[in-house]
Amino acid sequence: MIWNKSRCALAVLLTTMTALQGCTDKAATAPKAVAAAATQQTFSPITIVHKLGTTVLKHRP
C-alpha cells in the first residue's frame, strides 16, 4: 500500500512539473524581439514572373 501511494504522488508530481514547463516568460519575450527586428528592416519591391504574367509585391506581407 505504501508503494502505491508513493508512486501515485510521484506520478502527480512529474505530471505537474511537465505541465508547468511551458509557463515561463522566455517564450513571451522572444517573439517581440524578432518582430521588432523584422520591422526595422527595409523592404524593396519584388517582381515575380510566372506563366500568367507578373506580380509585384510593393509592401511586406
Residue pairs with C-beta under 8 A, 6 or more apart in sequence:
43 59
43 60
45 56
45 57
45 58
46 56
46 57
47 54
47 55
47 56
47 57
48 54
48 55
48 56
48 57
